[in-house]
């Protein structure tokens, strides 16, 4: 490779880096405020009526927590992509990098859990009891543990780099053999995406099929429509946020392996950042899903309910101050 080729390669890499930083900075800035407000409101609403409902609120709370964790890391990401520098230290870089993937796969897990719970409430309504809520909590703990352990390779495979200007996916990776790389990508695709997607699709199909069953109870039909709307929403979030990313994820690995054409590598480097941004969009779409698929969520955020709740909080605060 002569000096001209090296110079062209450096120029191309800088152009791609600038393009990616611009995409990330704009997108993360746009979703920051809606994501923060939406998930804080979601946690407030779910906390208010957690004892009043039999629905999959435990999973929704965990989904909102996962989304909120990602949103809280966005300001540091926006700073990095705007300034092309990371002055916050290696530990903060790795934590933000790690939280991104924990949020993604925790969201996938809890969306699948919500679909299963709503589907079972329709197909087996008499088998749901208070013990199921304890099972929901247990499944949530298991889900967090598995996701947190499963996402450890993302930061652990990055080298201990001294360049303070470099962070996130731009950190150099530890060299892996082709077999090791393929094994890791396949495990992530199958366990982290394809299996949960199969669960969501199956629950959607079973819930839709239950609507075709003849029933003389009008309320039962209404509940089935609500459940179908919820599982369809979960499937919609999967389709918009996670399918594009998991299509380009193995392609990005292939592009970084070096055994591809320059045209293919350039195309992947331009498309993959967009799909990664779409994977972050779920922190805004999930609160929208709660609002349009959960009657209690609408009721709690209606103007009379909101005013009454705020007045009760103000009275409680005043009473506390008097006692002090």
PLY file of the C-alpha trace (Angstrom):
ply
format ascii 1.0
element vertex 324
property float x
property float y
property float z
element edge 323
property int vertex1
property int vertex2
end_header
0.00 0.00 0.00
1.52 3.35 -1.07
1.27 6.71 0.67
-1.65 7.80 -1.51
-3.71 4.73 -0.55
-2.93 5.26 3.13
-3.95 8.91 2.91
-7.22 8.03 1.17
-7.95 5.34 3.76
-7.39 7.78 6.64
-9.62 10.38 4.97
-12.38 7.80 4.44
-12.20 6.62 8.06
-12.42 10.20 9.32
-15.42 10.91 7.09
-17.23 7.80 8.34
-16.38 8.66 11.95
-17.74 12.20 11.53
-20.89 10.82 9.89
-21.47 8.34 12.71
-20.86 10.93 15.43
-23.31 13.32 13.78
-26.01 10.62 13.54
-25.56 9.57 17.17
-25.42 13.11 18.57
-28.59 14.24 16.78
-30.60 11.10 17.51
-29.66 10.79 21.19
-30.41 14.48 21.74
-33.86 14.05 20.18
-34.87 11.03 22.30
-33.34 12.25 25.58
-36.16 14.46 26.92
-39.15 12.35 25.68
-37.48 9.20 26.98
-36.78 10.74 30.38
-40.27 12.19 30.86
-42.05 9.12 29.47
-40.27 6.58 31.66
-40.42 8.68 34.85
-44.18 9.04 34.32
-44.45 5.32 33.60
-42.73 4.39 36.86
-44.93 6.86 38.76
-48.13 5.43 37.25
-47.14 1.79 37.74
-46.13 2.42 41.34
-49.51 4.06 41.97
-51.63 1.10 40.86
-49.34 -1.90 41.24
-51.63 -3.30 43.96
-54.80 -2.70 41.93
-54.16 -4.78 38.82
-53.56 -8.39 37.80
-51.81 -7.46 34.58
-48.10 -7.65 33.71
-47.16 -4.54 35.67
-44.03 -6.07 37.23
-42.55 -6.62 33.79
-43.56 -3.12 32.66
-41.85 -1.60 35.70
-38.65 -3.47 34.90
-38.91 -2.45 31.25
-39.28 1.21 32.29
-36.26 0.90 34.63
-34.16 -0.53 31.79
-35.21 2.31 29.49
-34.54 4.93 32.16
-31.02 3.59 32.78
-30.23 4.07 29.10
-31.74 7.56 29.00
-29.63 8.66 31.98
-26.47 7.65 30.10
-27.38 9.62 26.97
-26.01 13.05 28.07
-22.49 11.60 28.32
-22.88 9.96 24.92
-24.09 13.21 23.36
-21.10 15.06 24.87
-18.69 12.51 23.42
-20.16 12.56 19.92
-20.30 16.37 19.83
-16.79 16.94 21.17
-15.00 13.82 19.87
-13.45 13.42 23.29
-14.12 11.46 26.50
-12.79 13.21 29.64
-14.81 11.12 32.13
-12.41 8.22 32.57
-12.26 4.61 31.42
-14.67 3.25 34.04
-17.45 5.67 33.07
-16.87 4.84 29.40
-17.19 1.12 30.01
-20.28 1.55 32.20
-22.08 3.64 29.55
-21.02 1.21 26.85
-22.23 -1.74 28.94
-25.56 -0.11 29.92
-26.44 0.36 26.25
-26.48 -3.38 25.59
-27.99 -4.27 28.96
-30.91 -1.97 28.13
-31.34 -3.50 24.69
-31.44 -7.12 25.80
-33.34 -6.40 29.03
-35.98 -4.63 26.92
-36.16 -7.62 24.59
-36.55 -9.98 27.56
-39.28 -7.96 29.29
-41.22 -7.36 26.07
-41.29 -11.13 25.62
-42.41 -11.57 29.25
-45.23 -9.02 28.81
-46.42 -10.86 25.69
-46.41 -14.22 27.50
-48.25 -12.84 30.54
-50.97 -11.12 28.50
-51.39 -14.22 26.32
-51.75 -16.50 29.37
-54.24 -14.12 31.01
-56.49 -14.62 27.99
-55.93 -18.33 27.34
-55.74 -19.42 31.00
-57.47 -16.64 33.00
-58.43 -18.83 35.98
-54.85 -19.95 36.62
-53.59 -16.46 37.38
-53.32 -15.69 41.12
-51.25 -13.63 43.53
-48.58 -16.35 43.41
-48.07 -15.48 39.73
-47.01 -11.99 40.78
-44.27 -13.54 42.89
-43.29 -15.58 39.84
-43.14 -12.35 37.82
-40.70 -10.91 40.36
-38.59 -14.08 40.26
-38.53 -14.08 36.46
-37.53 -10.41 36.51
-34.59 -11.10 38.83
-33.49 -14.05 36.70
-33.83 -11.93 33.56
-31.65 -9.12 34.95
-29.02 -11.63 36.08
-28.88 -13.43 32.73
-28.83 -10.19 30.73
-26.13 -8.57 32.87
-23.92 -11.66 32.63
-24.65 -12.16 28.93
-23.69 -8.57 28.06
-20.31 -8.70 29.84
-18.43 -9.72 26.66
-19.25 -6.34 25.07
-16.97 -4.34 27.42
-14.60 -7.21 28.30
-13.62 -7.75 24.66
-12.37 -4.16 24.41
-8.69 -3.39 24.92
-7.42 -1.23 27.76
-6.84 1.84 25.59
-5.00 4.95 26.76
-6.43 7.36 24.20
-8.79 9.66 26.16
-10.50 10.71 22.93
-11.76 7.20 22.20
-14.80 5.48 23.74
-17.72 3.10 23.07
-17.67 1.04 19.87
-14.53 2.88 18.70
-12.47 1.16 21.39
-10.22 -1.47 19.74
-11.30 -5.09 20.23
-9.25 -7.96 21.54
-8.21 -10.13 18.60
-10.43 -13.18 18.24
-10.20 -16.16 15.95
-12.83 -16.46 13.24
-14.45 -19.40 15.06
-14.63 -17.49 18.36
-16.17 -14.45 16.69
-18.80 -16.48 14.84
-19.68 -18.35 18.04
-20.20 -15.14 20.04
-22.28 -13.47 17.32
-24.41 -16.59 16.84
-25.03 -16.91 20.59
-26.06 -13.25 20.83
-28.36 -13.51 17.81
-30.07 -16.76 18.86
-30.46 -16.29 22.63
-30.77 -12.51 22.70
-33.05 -11.97 19.71
-34.39 -14.95 17.74
-35.76 -16.89 20.73
-37.55 -13.85 22.27
-38.85 -12.89 18.82
-40.27 -16.40 18.38
-41.98 -16.05 21.78
-43.55 -12.71 20.83
-44.73 -13.97 17.43
-46.21 -17.12 19.02
-48.04 -15.10 21.69
-49.40 -12.75 19.04
-50.69 -15.68 16.99
-52.27 -17.44 20.02
-53.95 -14.24 21.23
-55.30 -13.48 17.75
-56.55 -17.07 17.47
-58.42 -16.74 20.79
-60.49 -13.92 19.27
-61.90 -16.37 16.72
-63.30 -18.56 19.49
-67.04 -18.07 20.07
-67.87 -16.45 23.39
-71.13 -15.13 24.80
-69.38 -12.77 27.23
-68.92 -9.31 25.75
-66.41 -8.33 28.43
-64.31 -11.39 27.62
-64.10 -10.30 23.98
-63.07 -6.80 25.08
-60.28 -8.18 27.25
-59.04 -10.30 24.36
-58.91 -7.23 22.12
-56.91 -5.36 24.77
-54.48 -8.28 25.13
-54.08 -8.51 21.36
-53.36 -4.78 21.20
-50.64 -5.20 23.83
-48.88 -8.17 22.20
-49.14 -6.48 18.79
-47.48 -3.41 20.32
-44.67 -5.59 21.68
-44.25 -7.14 18.24
-44.24 -3.65 16.70
-41.44 -2.47 19.01
-39.47 -5.58 18.06
-40.00 -4.92 14.37
-39.02 -1.23 14.48
-36.25 -1.26 17.06
-34.55 -4.65 17.22
-34.97 -6.42 13.88
-32.89 -3.90 11.85
-30.06 -3.90 14.41
-29.85 -7.69 14.58
-29.69 -7.86 10.79
-26.73 -5.49 10.60
-25.03 -6.80 13.78
-23.45 -9.87 12.10
-22.77 -7.82 8.97
-20.87 -5.29 11.08
-18.79 -8.08 12.57
-18.10 -9.39 9.07
-17.11 -5.90 7.87
-14.68 -5.51 10.78
-13.09 -8.88 10.04
-11.44 -7.35 6.97
-12.23 -10.12 4.45
-14.81 -8.08 2.52
-14.86 -5.53 -0.27
-14.49 -1.82 0.46
-17.97 -1.17 -0.94
-19.57 -3.67 1.45
-17.60 -2.32 4.41
-18.57 1.28 3.62
-22.26 0.37 3.23
-22.34 -1.43 6.59
-20.55 1.44 8.34
-23.21 3.84 7.07
-26.25 1.64 7.82
-25.26 0.04 11.14
-25.26 3.33 13.15
-28.84 3.99 12.01
-30.00 0.56 13.18
-28.19 1.10 16.50
-30.12 4.34 16.94
-33.37 2.54 16.17
-32.50 0.04 18.90
-32.37 3.00 21.32
-35.73 4.32 20.15
-37.54 1.77 22.31
-36.98 4.00 25.37
-39.47 6.41 23.76
-41.78 3.86 22.13
-42.33 1.81 25.29
-44.10 4.64 27.22
-46.27 5.26 24.13
-47.14 1.56 24.15
-48.16 1.76 27.82
-50.43 4.72 27.15
-52.31 3.28 24.18
-52.61 -0.30 25.45
-53.25 0.14 29.19
-56.51 1.69 30.39
-55.11 2.41 33.85
-52.22 4.33 32.32
-54.62 6.57 30.39
-56.79 7.06 33.47
-53.87 7.99 35.72
-52.56 10.51 33.18
-55.97 12.03 32.48
-56.29 15.62 33.66
-58.72 15.07 36.61
-56.73 12.09 37.94
-53.44 13.94 37.57
-54.75 17.03 39.34
-56.23 14.96 42.17
-52.99 13.03 42.64
-50.91 16.21 42.69
-53.27 17.79 45.25
-52.99 14.75 47.51
-49.19 14.89 47.27
-49.18 18.60 48.11
-51.48 18.04 51.11
-49.29 15.21 52.32
-46.19 17.37 51.99
-47.84 20.23 53.92
-48.94 17.86 56.70
-45.41 16.51 57.01
-44.00 20.02 57.26
-46.47 20.91 60.02
-45.52 17.82 62.02
-41.88 18.80 61.74
0 1
1 2
2 3
3 4
4 5
5 6
6 7
7 8
8 9
9 10
10 11
11 12
12 13
13 14
14 15
15 16
16 17
17 18
18 19
19 20
20 21
21 22
22 23
23 24
24 25
25 26
26 27
27 28
28 29
29 30
30 31
31 32
32 33
33 34
34 35
35 36
36 37
37 38
38 39
39 40
40 41
41 42
42 43
43 44
44 45
45 46
46 47
47 48
48 49
49 50
50 51
51 52
52 53
53 54
54 55
55 56
56 57
57 58
58 59
59 60
60 61
61 62
62 63
63 64
64 65
65 66
66 67
67 68
68 69
69 70
70 71
71 72
72 73
73 74
74 75
75 76
76 77
77 78
78 79
79 80
80 81
81 82
82 83
83 84
84 85
85 86
86 87
87 88
88 89
89 90
90 91
91 92
92 93
93 94
94 95
95 96
96 97
97 98
98 99
99 100
100 101
101 102
102 103
103 104
104 105
105 106
106 107
107 108
108 109
109 110
110 111
111 112
112 113
113 114
114 115
115 116
116 117
117 118
118 119
119 120
120 121
121 122
122 123
123 124
124 125
125 126
126 127
127 128
128 129
129 130
130 131
131 132
132 133
133 134
134 135
135 136
136 137
137 138
138 139
139 140
140 141
141 142
142 143
143 144
144 145
145 146
146 147
147 148
148 149
149 150
150 151
151 152
152 153
153 154
154 155
155 156
156 157
157 158
158 159
159 160
160 161
161 162
162 163
163 164
164 165
165 166
166 167
167 168
168 169
169 170
170 171
171 172
172 173
173 174
174 175
175 176
176 177
177 178
178 179
179 180
180 181
181 182
182 183
183 184
184 185
185 186
186 187
187 188
188 189
189 190
190 191
191 192
192 193
193 194
194 195
195 196
196 197
197 198
198 199
199 200
200 201
201 202
202 203
203 204
204 205
205 206
206 207
207 208
208 209
209 210
210 211
211 212
212 213
213 214
214 215
215 216
216 217
217 218
218 219
219 220
220 221
221 222
222 223
223 224
224 225
225 226
226 227
227 228
228 229
229 230
230 231
231 232
232 233
233 234
234 235
235 236
236 237
237 238
238 239
239 240
240 241
241 242
242 243
243 244
244 245
245 246
246 247
247 248
248 249
249 250
250 251
251 252
252 253
253 254
254 255
255 256
256 257
257 258
258 259
259 260
260 261
261 262
262 263
263 264
264 265
265 266
266 267
267 268
268 269
269 270
270 271
271 272
272 273
273 274
274 275
275 276
276 277
277 278
278 279
279 280
280 281
281 282
282 283
283 284
284 285
285 286
286 287
287 288
288 289
289 290
290 291
291 292
292 293
293 294
294 295
295 296
296 297
297 298
298 299
299 300
300 301
301 302
302 303
303 304
304 305
305 306
306 307
307 308
308 309
309 310
310 311
311 312
312 313
313 314
314 315
315 316
316 317
317 318
318 319
319 320
320 321
321 322
322 323
